[in-house]
Amino acid sequence: MTVVAEMHEAHGATFFERGDRRFVRDYGRPERTHRAVRNGVGVVEMGYGVVVVEGDDRVEFVDDTVSNQVPDADGAGVYALLLTPQGRIETDLYVYNAGERLLCFTPPDRAEPLAEEWAGNVFIRDVAVRAASTEFAVFGVHGPNSTEKVASVLNGAGSPEPELTFVRGSMGGEGVTVVAGDGLTGEEGYEVVCTADAAHRVFETLLSFGMNAVPFGYRTWRTLTTEAGTPLFHTELDGRIPNVVGLRNALDFAKGCYVGQEVVSKVENRGQPSQRLVGLQLGPEGTDPLPDPGTPVTTGGDSIGEVTRAVESPSLEAPIALALVDFDAGSASVSIDGDDGAVDATRTPLPFVDGGAVSERRPTYPEP
């Protein structure tokens, strides 16, 4: 559940549900809100699940399971993956070293299963694991003016840098942790973490004090991240091999053994995966409704892949999509074969829109 539902409602929010969690869809006029964030600054309540790992062996324990090197210094974080033995993504997560504990931010429906899995694998190590999603609130601050926004309301610290490092301070008299973002919207960004009982005051401060900011929901998050070429867990990542979606920032190829590493290494050593994540600009004719995830992508009548996500881009005023296609599919012009007939599409370099930052998740692949 959102931590500050009544505040969202006061701003005219509509909601959607995923599992037993409730999230803001939008506040009305999402295209206008999108442009306000792209040109200024906006605030979104992030729906993370949270897993807390404590004990003397906490860093070593988590490091042994995930695909990237867990930092051993307080104030640092890393983006990583938990893989199946077949090398497929079970969840993505951010791991932050908060001194006496690690905080792991996951997709909302992955925290409970992850906490149960890890708690069952502790054995003789000095590690305690628990799900703690209801104890925290996380607000994303995004846009080209996000640094100025954070600086105008953060007391006791300066804005953190580089990405995924954090500082502690206060906002509106409440203690907060501010994390430097990794550019997922294609703009500068931060995440503000506080306890659930401080969330009302922190959200109010972010919206109304210092530099003004517009509230936005997950519909705008979806269009911003699509324009930035950022793969997301539920649309591009879940169940796929990280090399295929070009998620190299989540992989440490020099790291010791972890579950799924053998498959990742084999794909890497092969030089190229079987598929790659690409951008497509659609139509504009015949794109209502937008193609659903899984809609085939073809060239010359032959299937070469499928759509993972499609949106109307407010910045481009045109429909765009992300798609997984055969790695060596060279044609720039393809078709998307929906139920209402084929829609012409053109392969487009990512990101679709150049902003003030580059998404650290933007797909990248080794040179052949």
Phi, psi and omega in degrees: 000146171299145184279335185235052186302316183294330177289320175299316181298322179296334178268006176086026184289146163250157190233161168224163181240142172227115186064231178257019181249148181243134184227155176284126174280301176196176179247020187089148179052056184297331179293318178295320178297318178305312182294326178295322178288316182298331183254352183217254179201143177221165182233132179230138172279119183276138184263048182291151157271151184232131174240130179256131178238123182234171180110160185297333183261017188299315183293312180299319182298309181291321180300326180291343187254337188252169192273356182229164184283120179284128182291143179259008180251136175301135178098008182235152179222173180208147173265132187211176180229150167250123187249157171279168176302338179273007176081013182264149187287119175271321170199154165257160183198153168258132179245120181245131176273107182253040177083259184279000180208159170257136172252124181247117180261122185237170165304151191301327183269007182254349185293311182298310178299322180293315179299319179295317180297312181293319180298329179280352182246014183291319182056235187264009182282155177275081183217137173235131185235136175209149172281136186220033186299326184280354183272347188231157167235144180229127179242126175273135177241114189226149177132165183296343178256016185293325179296316178296322179298310181298316181298330184284345183233352181271124178250142175089002179195161172264168179298133184285155169199152001279198185300142176068013166264160183216160177231161177246140180197211179218152173223128180058030180081004180250142178290136180221159167244130181247122183253132174289128184283173181246029168073027188296333178269358185082012177227168171304150180195161178217161169237133182252119184251134177213171175288156183300324182286349176261358190296321182300312183293320181293316180297316177300318179296316181296325182277322197244345183251158183063220176289132180294151178220149180266138174282143175219161183244193188287340175295317177288323174304319181295316181288322178297313183289330175293313177302327180278354182072031183266116174289140180245159188300306189284344181254319184246331194262320189304119175082004182252156178284131188301326178300325183294320180269008174067032187269059187288337180290348178263002186239133171250103186287348178263000185285155177294183190295138170214163183299130179090353184297323183300319180292315179302317180294321179297316179296319179297316182290338178288341176100328177202145177282177181286331180225170176215156179268126185229166174260145177229132170260127190259155166060229014278353183287139170073029183252019177241110005280165176294150179296141178282157171306137182094352178296131184296144170251130185230160169217130182060028180084355181259137178288132178236001180163202183207154176289139173255329183198138177223140180217161165275118181279113177296328181289320183265347185053047181204155177282138179226163181209155165257144183213146170265120181231164177306137187302321185263014176291108190267346186290134176282332181258124181226178177232150174246116191265084179274180181294334182263018179108175184280143176242128177291145179214156181234129175299133185228133177299147176264142004281162174292325183234128177277117177250202182277354179214163176250130179299129177294343178267358180307130186301131175227149184224148179295148176294139180295000000 
